[in-house]
Amino acid sequence: MRSDIQALRGLAVLLVLATHAKLGLPAGYLGVDIFFVISGYLITRMVAGTIEKGSFSFAGFYYRRAKRLLPAAYATFLVTALIAPFMLTSAERSDFAAQMIGAVTFTANIVLFRQTNYFAGSADFKPLLHIWSLSIEEQYYLFLPALLFFTSRRFRAPGAAAVLAVSLILCLFTIQSQPTEAFFLVQYRVWELAIGSIGALALDRPQPAAIVKWLFWPAVVALFAVPAFPTDTLRHPGIDALIVCTATLVVILRRHQGFSASAPVRGVAWVGDFSYSLYLVHWPIFAFANNCFLTGDIPLGWRIAGALLAVALGWALYRFIEQPIRIADITPSRRLIGAVLTTSLLVAILPTLLFALRGNTPDYAHLRRINYGLSKACETTGPFTVRPECRTSDQPRLLIWGDSFAEHLVPGIAASITVGLEQATSSGCGPFLGMAPAETGLPCMVFNQSVLAHIAASPSIEVVVLASPYGAYVTGAAVIESDGKNTRTVSSSPEIGFAGLKETVDRLHALGKRVVLVRPPPSANSFSIGGCLERRASFMLTVGAPVDCRVSEAANLVAHAAVFDLLQKVSAATGVPIFSFDSFLCSGDRCDTEREGVLLYRDEAHLSVDGSRWIGQQIHLGDVLMKVAR
């Protein structure tokens, strides 16, 4: 037991805890990267050492891993599953059930990757979100012992170096275009564990090299400075992770006795003793709190209390479950293996059983289903192509163009229009020519150009409805601009947004089409409207949202002032009208989110399928848009 490594563990978990508690540390998630290096180093050193002694056993290795990891994990999973039915809404329950299966099978990172998309629930609401990192480690442990066992000693370090190089190159390449994939999947993270493995195989010496001694204090500074002042919080793991991982290895290799004996290091090392249990319990606390507050914007006092509760529960889990079982003399047997497998199966299916027992009437998972418009097939991810399921006529006279805020209008338009309708939509891709949010980038610009080309080739289309939340184009978010030859990334501004949207309108007018801009319906950026309505009806604890789940019209106007100003300026410059739902939904500074028992919203801003259809029928939305377009 090395106090310096325990201190690194303590630092890692405290960094993660501080970030998840939102205590002012922007990149404390780098603590996970510290864990990866430590795990790679220790496991490689242990396996390689027992191989050299001739005492290595695959069965023994995996038995020790299970004995070390499963008891505390399963205790956490059990308690989390028992609380979940009373804290999670229908959509989050479905995700949680899949997360539990992933956690037990060490595939949580894959499950969470599949749950990460534009329409997915917020990561802040997922109680087992943090288990992705344990899955990464366990997947590494699946092939590491075999790699070491079946490789001669002289090829082990070069093999680990090759794994590191390939994984790092793949990672740095993938984070530019698919950062979510690079974050969750093992092939893009294995280089971090491989850094620890190389340290154990080739660099570890009783007397550290001079370069290690020279780099020690800069490495210590980096472990504190980089999480506090990261170079890039959008693309991870990247340069920041590489710096932190290298610094972690330097501290491990240095074996600094005086540093390890200091009181502050011993204090952090004490936290490191129960860092695994603390890591397990801390995130469900914040995830459940986020669900209750509906946004993840928890008051400071609650966040501090959550952090303190996590430390207390983490220590208790370590003291009464993790440590006693780890040191217990338990002999492997068929009966024990059978009990572990049975327990794993029960833990995996427990959420599904509990959710079925609790029931959910009405079916909010259906009421709050994703609103794709005419069909899920209309959620375009490449160039626009004509699809029969995305039009109601072979000769549509109205086309709606935009992102998810265009999609959620389609059921209402389709239910209230007497002419053919066509849908041209791509989530996260507003109808702005020559620019796109950095997240959707060039594919978005290609989509918009293809929509314009389709409109130009479709004489039946008379009216084009443009819809988007518009905010990404005016409020300083990163956008990509293109003049057809060169592209550049800039911060959006009212001027940039005006130029892009006006260009779209001008091009449509040049084609002889009439246009109407649709303003987003009143929304509550501070809470999930759909979640609030479901929690209220299901008698779940709800904090931080109005009792009636209605939206303040004045607050909505203030929050979206830049967007509304953009629409007014484009309207004044082009003569196109702006359609707004405010006069129908709002009165006396309060905007309704439910009418006649119909949930109008599915989340904080998007209309539900039933809500869109009900509003459309009440105000004859489709025919009105055809009439007012200019």
LOROTOR-827927 format. One record per residue (C-alpha): residue in three letters; x, y, z. Coordinates in pm, whole numbers. Example, Ala and Ser with C-alpha at 12.3 -4.5 7.8 and 13.67 -1.06 7.14 Angstrom:
% residues 2
- type | c1 | c2 | c3
- ALA | 1230 | -450 | 780
- SER | 1367 | -106 | 714
This chain:
% residues 630
- type | c1 | c2 | c3
- MET | 0 | 0 | 0
- ARG | 167 | 319 | -124
- SER | 42 | 641 | 30
- ASP | 136 | 840 | -280
- ILE | -87 | 622 | -500
- GLN | -364 | 637 | -241
- ALA | -328 | 1015 | -244
- LEU | -364 | 1014 | -623
- ARG | -681 | 810 | -583
- GLY | -811 | 1053 | -325
- LEU | -729 | 1351 | -546
- ALA | -898 | 1183 | -842
- VAL | -1225 | 1117 | -662
- LEU | -1229 | 1462 | -499
- LEU | -1183 | 1624 | -840
- VAL | -1475 | 1426 | -979
- LEU | -1688 | 1500 | -673
- ALA | -1616 | 1874 | -693
- THR | -1715 | 1890 | -1059
- HIS | -2032 | 1685 | -1019
- ALA | -2128 | 1899 | -720
- LYS | -2061 | 2205 | -942
- LEU | -1830 | 2363 | -688
- GLY | -1639 | 2573 | -938
- LEU | -1400 | 2315 | -1085
- PRO | -1463 | 2306 | -1460
- ALA | -1264 | 1992 | -1548
- GLY | -1263 | 1774 | -1240
- TYR | -1379 | 1492 | -1465
- LEU | -1006 | 1450 | -1536
- GLY | -1000 | 1260 | -1208
- VAL | -1130 | 961 | -1405
- ASP | -823 | 982 | -1627
- ILE | -604 | 969 | -1316
- PHE | -790 | 654 | -1208
- PHE | -725 | 495 | -1548
- VAL | -349 | 542 | -1522
- ILE | -339 | 410 | -1165
- SER | -541 | 104 | -1263
- GLY | -326 | 35 | -1566
- TYR | -11 | 58 | -1357
- LEU | -123 | -151 | -1060
- ILE | -300 | -428 | -1251
- THR | -17 | -463 | -1503
- ARG | 242 | -471 | -1225
- MET | 45 | -735 | -1035
- VAL | -23 | -958 | -1336
- ALA | 330 | -930 | -1476
- GLY | 477 | -1002 | -1133
- THR | 275 | -1318 | -1077
- ILE | 352 | -1436 | -1430
- GLU | 724 | -1399 | -1361
- LYS | 685 | -1596 | -1037
- GLY | 488 | -1867 | -1217
- SER | 187 | -1820 | -990
- PHE | -51 | -1643 | -1227
- SER | -397 | -1789 | -1279
- PHE | -669 | -1643 | -1496
- ALA | -935 | -1779 | -1263
- GLY | -754 | -1636 | -962
- PHE | -714 | -1297 | -1127
- TYR | -1080 | -1259 | -1216
- TYR | -1190 | -1396 | -879
- ARG | -985 | -1125 | -702
- ARG | -1129 | -860 | -935
- ALA | -1483 | -975 | -861
- LYS | -1419 | -990 | -487
- ARG | -1269 | -641 | -497
- LEU | -1531 | -470 | -713
- LEU | -1868 | -645 | -701
- PRO | -1981 | -625 | -335
- ALA | -1966 | -245 | -308
- ALA | -2097 | -203 | -662
- TYR | -2392 | -436 | -615
- ALA | -2482 | -273 | -285
- THR | -2488 | 64 | -461
- PHE | -2687 | -73 | -753
- LEU | -2942 | -231 | -518
- VAL | -3008 | 84 | -318
- THR | -3018 | 296 | -634
- ALA | -3270 | 59 | -793
- LEU | -3495 | 71 | -484
- ILE | -3500 | 452 | -491
- ALA | -3534 | 491 | -868
- PRO | -3910 | 417 | -905
- PHE | -3988 | 710 | -676
- MET | -3744 | 954 | -834
- LEU | -3731 | 886 | -1208
- THR | -3983 | 972 | -1477
- SER | -4092 | 716 | -1735
- ALA | -3823 | 799 | -1991
- GLU | -3547 | 793 | -1729
- ARG | -3676 | 462 | -1591
- SER | -3643 | 299 | -1929
- ASP | -3288 | 431 | -1963
- PHE | -3205 | 327 | -1606
- ALA | -3313 | -33 | -1666
- ALA | -3075 | -52 | -1962
- GLN | -2798 | 115 | -1759
- MET | -2834 | -148 | -1487
- ILE | -2792 | -430 | -1735
- GLY | -2489 | -251 | -1875
- ALA | -2343 | -202 | -1527
- VAL | -2374 | -571 | -1436
- THR | -2233 | -689 | -1771
- PHE | -1955 | -426 | -1777
- THR | -2097 | -271 | -2093
- ALA | -2235 | 46 | -1933
- ASN | -2017 | 264 | -2154
- ILE | -2179 | 115 | -2465
- VAL | -2529 | 150 | -2322
- LEU | -2469 | 513 | -2228
- PHE | -2316 | 588 | -2568
- ARG | -2635 | 461 | -2730
- GLN | -2841 | 674 | -2494
- THR | -2653 | 987 | -2596
- ASN | -2820 | 1174 | -2880
- TYR | -3009 | 1495 | -2945
- PHE | -3337 | 1357 | -2812
- ALA | -3193 | 1162 | -2519
- GLY | -3254 | 1263 | -2162
- SER | -2992 | 1480 | -1998
- ALA | -2684 | 1299 | -1869
- ASP | -2743 | 1479 | -1538
- PHE | -3055 | 1265 | -1484
- LYS | -2892 | 919 | -1526
- PRO | -2812 | 759 | -1185
- LEU | -2561 | 510 | -1326
- LEU | -2389 | 746 | -1567
- HIS | -2057 | 719 | -1384
- ILE | -2033 | 341 | -1424
- TRP | -1908 | 387 | -1781
- SER | -1554 | 429 | -1649
- LEU | -1565 | 102 | -1453
- SER | -1678 | -74 | -1769
- ILE | -1380 | 70 | -1957
- GLU | -1145 | -67 | -1692
- GLU | -1307 | -410 | -1688
- GLN | -1293 | -431 | -2066
- TYR | -921 | -355 | -2044
- TYR | -880 | -630 | -1787
- LEU | -1039 | -880 | -2026
- PHE | -748 | -873 | -2268
- LEU | -457 | -744 | -2055
- PRO | -380 | -1071 | -1869
- ALA | -385 | -1271 | -2192
- LEU | -165 | -1014 | -2365
- LEU | 92 | -1037 | -2088
- PHE | 66 | -1413 | -2037
- PHE | 104 | -1513 | -2400
- THR | 369 | -1253 | -2487
- SER | 735 | -1295 | -2407
- ARG | 877 | -1049 | -2157
- ARG | 1075 | -848 | -2410
- PHE | 769 | -784 | -2628
- ARG | 530 | -676 | -2350
- ALA | 638 | -312 | -2326
- PRO | 653 | -264 | -2705
- GLY | 309 | -424 | -2731
- ALA | 169 | -187 | -2470
- ALA | 334 | 105 | -2650
- ALA | 172 | -1 | -2977
- VAL | -169 | -19 | -2808
- LEU | -112 | 326 | -2660
- ALA | -6 | 480 | -2990
- VAL | -293 | 336 | -3195
- SER | -555 | 423 | -2934
- LEU | -422 | 777 | -2883
- ILE | -415 | 849 | -3255
- LEU | -770 | 716 | -3296
- CYS | -882 | 922 | -2998
- LEU | -732 | 1252 | -3111
- PHE | -876 | 1200 | -3458
- THR | -1224 | 1095 | -3341
- ILE | -1280 | 1369 | -3083
- GLN | -1280 | 1625 | -3364
- SER | -1584 | 1478 | -3538
- GLN | -1747 | 1237 | -3290
- PRO | -1657 | 1345 | -2937
- THR | -1926 | 1133 | -2771
- GLU | -1791 | 816 | -2932
- ALA | -1437 | 906 | -2828
- PHE | -1554 | 967 | -2472
- PHE | -1741 | 641 | -2410
- LEU | -1583 | 364 | -2617
- VAL | -1285 | 164 | -2496
- GLN | -1077 | 178 | -2813
- TYR | -1045 | 556 | -2770
- ARG | -970 | 543 | -2395
- VAL | -740 | 243 | -2364
- TRP | -433 | 459 | -2419
- GLU | -484 | 607 | -2073
- LEU | -463 | 268 | -1905
- ALA | -176 | 174 | -2137
- ILE | 25 | 469 | -2002
- GLY | 9 | 304 | -1660
- SER | 93 | -35 | -1812
- ILE | 405 | 100 | -1983
- GLY | 508 | 258 | -1654
- ALA | 482 | -80 | -1483
- LEU | 652 | -275 | -1761
- ALA | 938 | -50 | -1868
- LEU | 982 | 259 | -1653
- ASP | 934 | 154 | -1292
- ARG | 1264 | 164 | -1100
- PRO | 1355 | 163 | -727
- GLN | 1569 | 467 | -806
- PRO | 1374 | 691 | -1044
- ALA | 1542 | 833 | -1352
- ALA | 1667 | 1190 | -1340
- ILE | 1397 | 1309 | -1581
- VAL | 1129 | 1167 | -1349
- LYS | 1277 | 1350 | -1052
- TRP | 1297 | 1673 | -1250
- LEU | 936 | 1643 | -1370
- PHE | 787 | 1552 | -1031
- TRP | 687 | 1896 | -901
- PRO | 566 | 2022 | -1241
- ALA | 355 | 1705 | -1254
- VAL | 204 | 1775 | -911
- VAL | 120 | 2131 | -1020
- ALA | -36 | 2000 | -1341
- LEU | -265 | 1764 | -1149
- PHE | -418 | 2064 | -975
- ALA | -385 | 2328 | -1246
- VAL | -524 | 2148 | -1550
- PRO | -859 | 2051 | -1388
- ALA | -894 | 2411 | -1270
- PHE | -781 | 2574 | -1596
- PRO | -846 | 2329 | -1882
- THR | -758 | 2415 | -2239
- ASP | -1064 | 2245 | -2390
- THR | -1381 | 2129 | -2213
- LEU | -1572 | 2042 | -2532
- ARG | -1347 | 1764 | -2664
- HIS | -1238 | 1502 | -2412
- PRO | -1014 | 1308 | -2379
- GLY | -768 | 1536 | -2551
- ILE | -458 | 1733 | -2463
- ASP | -574 | 1798 | -2106
- ALA | -618 | 1425 | -2046
- LEU | -276 | 1352 | -2197
- ILE | -112 | 1604 | -1962
- VAL | -291 | 1470 | -1654
- CYS | -222 | 1106 | -1742
- THR | 147 | 1176 | -1796
- ALA | 166 | 1373 | -1470
- THR | 0 | 1084 | -1284
- LEU | 258 | 839 | -1414
- VAL | 543 | 1072 | -1317
- VAL | 414 | 1092 | -958
- ILE | 381 | 713 | -943
- LEU | 730 | 652 | -1079
- ARG | 892 | 913 | -852
- ARG | 804 | 730 | -525
- HIS | 874 | 1052 | -332
- GLN | 902 | 948 | 34
- GLY | 897 | 1296 | 185
- PHE | 600 | 1397 | -26
- SER | 410 | 1086 | 75
- ALA | 476 | 1145 | 445
- SER | 338 | 1500 | 455
- ALA | 16 | 1561 | 646
- PRO | -188 | 1696 | 352
- VAL | -93 | 1396 | 138
- ARG | -184 | 1156 | 419
- GLY | -521 | 1330 | 448
- VAL | -593 | 1294 | 79
- ALA | -463 | 936 | 94
- TRP | -724 | 863 | 362
- VAL | -990 | 962 | 111
- GLY | -810 | 746 | -142
- ASP | -864 | 443 | 83
- PHE | -1240 | 461 | 19
- SER | -1223 | 634 | -319
- TYR | -1386 | 342 | -501
- SER | -1687 | 339 | -270
- LEU | -1708 | 718 | -275
- TYR | -1702 | 716 | -654
- LEU | -1983 | 458 | -660
- VAL | -2221 | 643 | -429
- HIS | -2160 | 1007 | -517
- TRP | -2326 | 1030 | -857
- PRO | -2664 | 866 | -778
- ILE | -2706 | 1130 | -507
- PHE | -2665 | 1415 | -755
- ALA | -2859 | 1240 | -1032
- PHE | -3162 | 1190 | -809
- ALA | -3136 | 1551 | -691
- ASN | -3117 | 1667 | -1054
- ASN | -3433 | 1473 | -1132
- CYS | -3614 | 1639 | -843
- PHE | -3495 | 1984 | -947
- LEU | -3572 | 1899 | -1313
- THR | -3268 | 2082 | -1454
- GLY | -2948 | 1997 | -1271
- ASP | -2938 | 2358 | -1144
- ILE | -2931 | 2272 | -773
- PRO | -2878 | 2546 | -512
- LEU | -2530 | 2567 | -362
- GLY | -2639 | 2456 | -15
- TRP | -2796 | 2140 | -155
- ARG | -2484 | 2065 | -361
- ILE | -2255 | 2099 | -60
- ALA | -2488 | 1879 | 144
- GLY | -2486 | 1623 | -136
- ALA | -2107 | 1618 | -143
- LEU | -2087 | 1571 | 234
- LEU | -2349 | 1296 | 220
- ALA | -2150 | 1124 | -54
- VAL | -1834 | 1126 | 161
- ALA | -2023 | 982 | 458
- LEU | -2195 | 711 | 255
- GLY | -1876 | 631 | 67
- TRP | -1686 | 579 | 392
- ALA | -1969 | 364 | 532
- LEU | -1980 | 150 | 218
- TYR | -1604 | 101 | 239
- ARG | -1603 | 33 | 614
- PHE | -1890 | -215 | 627
- ILE | -1899 | -381 | 285
- GLU | -1599 | -321 | 58
- GLN | -1315 | -367 | 306
- PRO | -1456 | -656 | 517
- ILE | -1527 | -864 | 207
- ARG | -1195 | -775 | 45
- ILE | -994 | -905 | 342
- ALA | -1226 | -1197 | 419
- ASP | -1092 | -1547 | 356
- ILE | -1353 | -1662 | 107
- THR | -1266 | -1973 | -91
- PRO | -1384 | -1989 | -452
- SER | -1634 | -2267 | -519
- ARG | -1902 | -2363 | -765
- ARG | -2164 | -2263 | -511
- LEU | -2006 | -1919 | -475
- ILE | -1986 | -1873 | -853
- GLY | -2352 | -1977 | -881
- ALA | -2449 | -1729 | -611
- VAL | -2260 | -1448 | -783
- LEU | -2421 | -1523 | -1120
- THR | -2767 | -1544 | -962
- THR | -2712 | -1216 | -778
- SER | -2592 | -1052 | -1099
- LEU | -2904 | -1164 | -1283
- LEU | -3133 | -1041 | -1005
- VAL | -2958 | -704 | -986
- ALA | -2978 | -667 | -1365
- ILE | -3354 | -727 | -1383
- LEU | -3445 | -560 | -1052
- PRO | -3525 | -215 | -1201
- THR | -3759 | -367 | -1459
- LEU | -3942 | -562 | -1188
- LEU | -3972 | -261 | -957
- PHE | -4093 | -31 | -1233
- ALA | -4357 | -287 | -1334
- LEU | -4479 | -312 | -973
- ARG | -4507 | 64 | -937
- GLY | -4693 | 104 | -1263
- ASN | -4750 | 428 | -1447
- THR | -5100 | 541 | -1543
- PRO | -5134 | 711 | -1780
- ASP | -4845 | 595 | -1998
- TYR | -4616 | 897 | -1981
- ALA | -4347 | 723 | -2182
- HIS | -4595 | 731 | -2471
- LEU | -4733 | 1077 | -2397
- ARG | -4381 | 1221 | -2385
- ARG | -4244 | 1019 | -2676
- ILE | -4005 | 1188 | -2916
- ASN | -4188 | 1409 | -3163
- TYR | -4029 | 1332 | -3499
- GLY | -4315 | 1483 | -3700
- LEU | -4462 | 1260 | -3969
- SER | -4217 | 976 | -3904
- LYS | -3888 | 891 | -3737
- ALA | -3753 | 849 | -4091
- CYS | -3791 | 1227 | -4130
- GLU | -3507 | 1281 | -3880
- THR | -3248 | 1330 | -4154
- THR | -2880 | 1276 | -4081
- GLY | -2739 | 1336 | -4429
- PRO | -2840 | 1519 | -4746
- PHE | -3214 | 1565 | -4783
- THR | -3391 | 1309 | -4999
- VAL | -3759 | 1273 | -5078
- ARG | -3923 | 1006 | -4861
- PRO | -4288 | 902 | -4906
- GLU | -4337 | 882 | -4528
- CYS | -4226 | 1246 | -4493
- ARG | -4493 | 1397 | -4718
- THR | -4872 | 1376 | -4721
- SER | -4905 | 1432 | -5096
- ASP | -4707 | 1373 | -5413
- GLN | -4758 | 1743 | -5487
- PRO | -4705 | 1914 | -5148
- ARG | -4781 | 2283 | -5137
- LEU | -4626 | 2352 | -4796
- LEU | -4279 | 2247 | -4681
- ILE | -4154 | 2286 | -4326
- TRP | -3777 | 2330 | -4298
- GLY | -3566 | 2329 | -3984
- ASP | -3452 | 2128 | -3686
- SER | -3638 | 1953 | -3402
- PHE | -3838 | 2273 | -3350
- ALA | -3972 | 2223 | -3701
- GLU | -4037 | 1855 | -3637
- HIS | -4252 | 1922 | -3332
- LEU | -4483 | 2149 | -3535
- VAL | -4558 | 1888 | -3801
- PRO | -4831 | 1690 | -3619
- GLY | -5019 | 2015 | -3559
- ILE | -4979 | 2132 | -3919
- ALA | -5072 | 1793 | -4061
- ALA | -5387 | 1780 | -3847
- SER | -5504 | 2124 | -3962
- ILE | -5413 | 2170 | -4327
- THR | -5620 | 2109 | -4637
- VAL | -5324 | 2082 | -4878
- GLY | -5022 | 1854 | -4907
- LEU | -4736 | 1888 | -4657
- GLU | -4368 | 1789 | -4679
- GLN | -4116 | 1772 | -4394
- ALA | -3746 | 1857 | -4436
- THR | -3585 | 1839 | -4092
- SER | -3257 | 1755 | -3923
- SER | -3213 | 1790 | -3545
- GLY | -2969 | 2059 | -3439
- CYS | -2968 | 2204 | -3789
- GLY | -3157 | 2530 | -3823
- PRO | -3255 | 2664 | -4169
- PHE | -2952 | 2892 | -4202
- LEU | -2759 | 2889 | -4528
- GLY | -2381 | 2905 | -4517
- MET | -2351 | 2829 | -4147
- ALA | -2421 | 2560 | -3890
- PRO | -2363 | 2491 | -3521
- ALA | -2020 | 2341 | -3460
- GLU | -2181 | 2023 | -3325
- THR | -2360 | 1948 | -3652
- GLY | -2105 | 2121 | -3876
- LEU | -2061 | 2048 | -4244
- PRO | -2331 | 1775 | -4261
- CYS | -2583 | 2039 | -4154
- MET | -2473 | 2279 | -4426
- VAL | -2494 | 2001 | -4684
- PHE | -2845 | 1918 | -4561
- ASN | -2962 | 2278 | -4592
- GLN | -2819 | 2317 | -4941
- SER | -2993 | 1997 | -5050
- VAL | -3324 | 2119 | -4907
- LEU | -3291 | 2443 | -5103
- ALA | -3213 | 2247 | -5420
- HIS | -3519 | 2029 | -5362
- ILE | -3742 | 2334 | -5318
- ALA | -3603 | 2486 | -5637
- ALA | -3691 | 2166 | -5823
- SER | -4043 | 2139 | -5676
- PRO | -4287 | 2379 | -5844
- SER | -4578 | 2247 | -5634
- ILE | -4425 | 2394 | -5316
- GLU | -4576 | 2737 | -5258
- VAL | -4505 | 2803 | -4889
- VAL | -4194 | 2730 | -4682
- VAL | -4221 | 2738 | -4304
- LEU | -3891 | 2803 | -4124
- ALA | -3862 | 2692 | -3762
- SER | -3581 | 2662 | -3508
- PRO | -3497 | 2776 | -3154
- TYR | -3241 | 3004 | -3332
- GLY | -3039 | 3063 | -3015
- ALA | -2722 | 2884 | -3127
- TYR | -2691 | 3135 | -3413
- VAL | -2701 | 3454 | -3206
- THR | -2582 | 3391 | -2851
- GLY | -2209 | 3327 | -2886
- ALA | -2208 | 2952 | -2947
- ALA | -1947 | 2807 | -3182
- VAL | -2069 | 2797 | -3544
- ILE | -1908 | 2702 | -3870
- GLU | -1929 | 2949 | -4159
- SER | -1863 | 2862 | -4522
- ASP | -1849 | 3063 | -4842
- GLY | -1850 | 2750 | -5056
- LYS | -1471 | 2727 | -5068
- ASN | -1341 | 2792 | -4718
- THR | -1482 | 2721 | -4375
- ARG | -1404 | 2875 | -4038
- THR | -1527 | 2840 | -3683
- VAL | -1649 | 3158 | -3516
- SER | -1866 | 3263 | -3224
- SER | -2222 | 3331 | -3327
- SER | -2365 | 3681 | -3293
- PRO | -2685 | 3868 | -3384
- GLU | -2512 | 3991 | -3701
- ILE | -2406 | 3643 | -3807
- GLY | -2749 | 3495 | -3733
- PHE | -2923 | 3775 | -3923
- ALA | -2704 | 3724 | -4229
- GLY | -2764 | 3347 | -4237
- LEU | -3141 | 3356 | -4187
- LYS | -3192 | 3648 | -4425
- GLU | -2991 | 3460 | -4687
- THR | -3233 | 3168 | -4657
- VAL | -3539 | 3391 | -4691
- ASP | -3391 | 3585 | -4984
- ARG | -3307 | 3264 | -5170
- LEU | -3659 | 3132 | -5117
- HIS | -3813 | 3458 | -5237
- ALA | -3589 | 3443 | -5544
- LEU | -3742 | 3102 | -5617
- GLY | -4089 | 3254 | -5597
- LYS | -4182 | 3089 | -5267
- ARG | -4378 | 3249 | -4985
- VAL | -4221 | 3222 | -4639
- VAL | -4327 | 3237 | -4274
- LEU | -4104 | 3231 | -3965
- VAL | -4232 | 3041 | -3661
- ARG | -4125 | 3165 | -3321
- PRO | -4054 | 2891 | -3064
- PRO | -4343 | 2832 | -2824
- PRO | -4302 | 2965 | -2470
- SER | -4045 | 2752 | -2293
- ALA | -3885 | 2703 | -1954
- ASN | -3510 | 2676 | -1983
- SER | -3497 | 2647 | -1604
- PHE | -3696 | 2322 | -1584
- SER | -3840 | 2039 | -1792
- ILE | -4207 | 2116 | -1850
- GLY | -4292 | 1760 | -1952
- GLY | -4101 | 1622 | -1655
- CYS | -4276 | 1865 | -1421
- LEU | -4620 | 1764 | -1547
- GLU | -4542 | 1394 | -1514
- ARG | -4387 | 1427 | -1168
- ARG | -4679 | 1636 | -1045
- ALA | -4935 | 1386 | -1174
- SER | -4735 | 1093 | -1034
- PHE | -4690 | 1257 | -691
- MET | -4310 | 1260 | -718
- LEU | -4089 | 1501 | -526
- THR | -4044 | 1811 | -741
- VAL | -3831 | 2110 | -643
- GLY | -3740 | 2423 | -835
- ALA | -4039 | 2438 | -1070
- PRO | -4377 | 2615 | -1047
- VAL | -4645 | 2410 | -874
- ASP | -4864 | 2427 | -1184
- CYS | -4570 | 2374 | -1425
- ARG | -4671 | 2687 | -1620
- VAL | -4424 | 2924 | -1785
- SER | -4381 | 3292 | -1709
- GLU | -4436 | 3491 | -2029
- ALA | -4217 | 3774 | -1904
- ALA | -3934 | 3534 | -1817
- ASN | -3968 | 3370 | -2158
- LEU | -3939 | 3708 | -2331
- VAL | -3628 | 3796 | -2132
- ALA | -3461 | 3458 | -2180
- HIS | -3513 | 3463 | -2557
- ALA | -3481 | 3834 | -2624
- ALA | -3190 | 3787 | -2866
- VAL | -3387 | 3530 | -3066
- PHE | -3700 | 3741 | -3084
- ASP | -3494 | 4042 | -3188
- LEU | -3335 | 3835 | -3467
- LEU | -3676 | 3733 | -3601
- GLN | -3805 | 4090 | -3590
- LYS | -3505 | 4219 | -3785
- VAL | -3531 | 3947 | -4050
- SER | -3905 | 4011 | -4077
- ALA | -3851 | 4385 | -4119
- ALA | -3579 | 4332 | -4380
- THR | -3765 | 4070 | -4588
- GLY | -4134 | 4131 | -4526
- VAL | -4200 | 3776 | -4402
- PRO | -4441 | 3740 | -4108
- ILE | -4364 | 3583 | -3771
- PHE | -4610 | 3331 | -3632
- SER | -4624 | 3307 | -3251
- PHE | -4812 | 3076 | -3013
- ASP | -4800 | 3327 | -2728
- SER | -5140 | 3484 | -2779
- PHE | -5306 | 3143 | -2772
- LEU | -5112 | 2988 | -2482
- CYS | -5045 | 3290 | -2257
- SER | -5261 | 3519 | -2048
- GLY | -5185 | 3724 | -1738
- ASP | -4811 | 3652 | -1769
- ARG | -4868 | 3277 | -1742
- CYS | -4840 | 3039 | -2036
- ASP | -5028 | 2711 | -2024
- THR | -4839 | 2385 | -2057
- GLU | -5145 | 2161 | -2029
- ARG | -5494 | 2208 | -2172
- GLU | -5800 | 1988 | -2134
- GLY | -5584 | 1710 | -1991
- VAL | -5341 | 1721 | -2285
- LEU | -4970 | 1753 | -2204
- LEU | -4861 | 2020 | -2450
- TYR | -4486 | 1974 | -2397
- ARG | -4263 | 1665 | -2386
- ASP | -3958 | 1839 | -2233
- GLU | -3848 | 2195 | -2153
- ALA | -3930 | 2338 | -2496
- HIS | -4057 | 2083 | -2750
- LEU | -4426 | 2023 | -2802
- SER | -4547 | 1669 | -2749
- VAL | -4708 | 1481 | -3037
- ASP | -5052 | 1512 | -2880
- GLY | -4988 | 1871 | -2773
- SER | -4882 | 1976 | -3120
- ARG | -5184 | 1805 | -3275
- TRP | -5426 | 1959 | -3022
- ILE | -5288 | 2311 | -3067
- GLY | -5290 | 2272 | -3444
- GLN | -5653 | 2171 | -3448
- GLN | -5756 | 2447 | -3208
- ILE | -5596 | 2731 | -3406
- HIS | -5607 | 2574 | -3755
- LEU | -5231 | 2603 | -3768
- GLY | -5169 | 2460 | -4114
- ASP | -5424 | 2674 | -4294
- VAL | -5315 | 2983 | -4099
- LEU | -4953 | 2936 | -4204
- MET | -5059 | 2897 | -4568
- LYS | -5261 | 3215 | -4544
- VAL | -5013 | 3446 | -4369
- ALA | -4697 | 3346 | -4557
- ARG | -4538 | 3623 | -4768
